[in-house]
Amino acid sequence: MILTRDQDTYDVVSYDLNVYYPLEMTTTHPMANWRIVRALGKQRYLAYSLLAFLCVLPFTQGQPGSRLLMYGVLTLVFVTGPLAVARTRISLWATCVLALFVLVPGVASGIGGYEWALKVSILVGVAFFGFLAGLVSKELLFEDTDVTSETLWAAVNVYVLIGLSFAFLYSALSLLGPDVFVGKFMNEALRDQLHGFVYFSFITLTTLGYGDVTPNGAFVGTLTYLEALVGQLYVAIMIARLVGLYIVRRG
């Protein structure tokens, strides 16, 4: 209710504030009251976990117990990721189940050297990171109504998750044969190739492309230029989205 003055009289004018701020004023996602979601369900915690994984990954190749260390750090992503996108029970449990099917076979492959478990972990990893990227981007593009620190962290997370999704996808395609990619790390054991695919994915996403790893085939080549296209479009669209939110909110 707002009072306006007109010739020494006051008229009461009613404004529907929900028209301007529908999400903040009217809705709270069903999981918001869960204590663990309130404590750890932050985009910045997911960003810290992803950064820790990317920093530790290069030091976990070819060393005894290295895969256990990698999956130990990746567990942080498996905890903070589902909590960061926990808007409904379905989204929470779906991401948790996918994370479990990445983690358990991955640890089994690290302990017992089971090749089949490693393949399962890689294949489900494609679904986990892709699904997580989709949920975060959905919230960022269609639900956020203001530019906050969490919004910026979410924008960073989507970009990193896209890169990891393609990295696991390339790793899964390498299961089809050793000649899918050619490059300096392709002669290493399958369990030690993930770092190489993460490296290749991010230099493709950023269109850096040193040329030391190249796709060998039309299908894989198509995926790589699609990733480069996604990387460029994402930056352009996200800048426009954040600037638009800022202008609308401040204007």
N, C-alpha and C positions, 0 to 999 in steps of 0.2 A: 504494500500500500504506500503511495507517495502523495504528499500534499503539494498542490500547485496553487499559486496566488493569482487571482484574477480580479482586479478592481476591489481590493480590500476584502475579498471573500476568498475562502479556501475551498477548492473543489477536491474531492477525493478521487484519485485516478488509480485504478488497479492495473498492474502490469504482471503478465505471466512470466516470471523469471525463468521458468523451465524452458521457455523458448530459446533462451540464450545459453543456459548452462544445464542442459538436460541430464548429462551423465553425473556431474558432481552433485546436483541438487536432489536427484530422484533415485539413483541406483547405487547399490553396493553389492558387489558380486558375492555369491552364496558362501564362498570359502573365506571371506575376509575375517570372520570371527574365530577361525582356527588359530590357536596361539602360535603354532609353528609357522603358519603362513605369514602371520603378522611379523614374526621375528626374522625369518629367513627368506620370505617371498619377495625379494627386492631384485630389480634388474642389475643393480651394481654388484650384488654378490655373485650373480651369474657371470658378470663380466670379469670379476676377479678370478673366478674359477677357470674360465676359458683362457685368460691370460696366463694363469699358472700352468695349465696344460700345454699351451704353445711354448712356454719357456722351458719346461722340463722335457718335452718330447725329444729334442735333439740329443739329450744325454742318456736316453734309454735304449739306444740301438746297439745290439751286439754284445751287451754286457750280461753276465749272469744275474738273473732275477730282474732284468731291466723291464720286462713286460709287466711284472707285478708292480713295479714302481709307477709305470705309466698308467695302469688301471687304477692304482691307488689314488693318483692325482685326478684321474678322470672321474672317480667317484664323487668328487666335489661338484662336478658338472651334473652328475646324475642326481644329486640332492638339490642343488640350487635351481637347476633347470625346471623340473616339474613344479617346484614351489613358486617360481617366478611367473608361471603361466596358469597357476591353479585358480581358475575362475569358476570352474564347475568340477563336480566329482569325476565326471567322465574324462575331462582333459587331464586332471591330476593322475588318475589311475592309469590312463592310457600311456602317458609319458613314463610313469613309474614302471609299468610292465615292459615297455620297450627298453628302458634303461637296464632293467634286470637281465634281459636277454642279450644285452651287449656285455654287461659286466661279468656274469657268471661263466659263460663260455670263454670269454677272454682270459679270465683268471685260470680257468681249467687248462687252456692252451699254454699259459705261462708256467704252470706247475708241472703238467704231464706231457707237454709238447704235442697235444692232440691237434692235428691239422684240421679235422672237421669242426672242432670247436672254434678255432680261429676263423674259419669261413663263416660260421653262423654269426659270430660276433661282428664281423665286417658287414655282412648283409643286413643285419638288424640295425647296425650303426647308421646305414644310409637312411632308414626309416626314422630313427630317433632324431637325428640332427635335422632332417628335412621337416619332420612334423613340428619340432620345437621352433625352427625358424618360421614356419607358417603361423604358429600361434602367437609368437611375439610380434610378427609383422602385422597380423590382423588387429591386435590391440593397438599397435602404434598408428596404423593408418585409419582405422575406423572407430576407435573407442576413446583415445586420448583427446582431451579438449584444451590442453594447455601445455606449454613448453616448460618442463621442469627438469631437474637433474635426472630423474628416473626416465623421462622421455629420451634424453640424450643417451643414457646408458643403453636403453632398449634399441636405439638406432645403431649403436656400436655392436650390440649383441647379434642383431639380425645379419649384419655384414659378415661377422666372424662365423656365424652358424651356416651361412650360405657357403663360405669357403670350406668348412669342415664337411658339409653335406656332399659337396662335389669330391672332396678328397676321399671319403669313404666309398663314393660311387666309383671313382677311378680304381680304387683298390679292389672293389668287387668285380669290376670288369677284367682286372688282371688275372682273376681266377679262371677266366676263359682260356688263357694261354699266355705264355711268356713273351709273345711278340706283339701284344696289344699296344704296349708303349716301348719305346727304345730310349735309352739314356744311361746315365752313369750309375744309377742305383738298381737297375732292373736285374742285375746278376746276383743281387743279395737274396737271402732267404725271404720267403713271404712274410714272416713275422717281423722282419726288419724294414719292410718297404713302406710302412705307413708314413714315416717321416718324409720320405721322398714324395709321396703323393700329396701330403699337406703342403709341402714346399711348392710343388707343381701347381696345385689348385690356387694358392694365393698369388703366385706370380701371373697366373692366367686371369684371375678375378680382377687384379689391378692393372692388367694389360702390360705387365712388365716384360715377361717372356724372354728369358735369356737364351733359350734354344738348346739348353743342355739336356732337356727331356722333351720328347716330342711324341704325339700320338701317331699310331701306325695303323691307319684304317679310316674309312669314310665316316663310320658311325661315331667312333671316339673323337675324331676331328670335329664333327658337328657338335658334340657335347662341349668341347673346349671353347669353340667360338660362341656358343650359347652362354657359357659361363661368363666369358668376357663381356658379352652384351648385357647380361643381367647385372654385372658389376657396375657398368657405366650408367645404365638406366636407374639402378637403385640410388646411386649418389644424386642424380638429377632429381628424381621424384622425391627423395627424402628431404633434400634441401628445400624444395618447393613446399612440401608438407609442413616442415618446421617453421618456415618463414610465414606461411599462411596462418598457422595456429597462433603465432606470436602477434601478427597484425590484427587478427580478429579479436584476440583476447585483450590486447592493449587499446584497440580502437573502440 
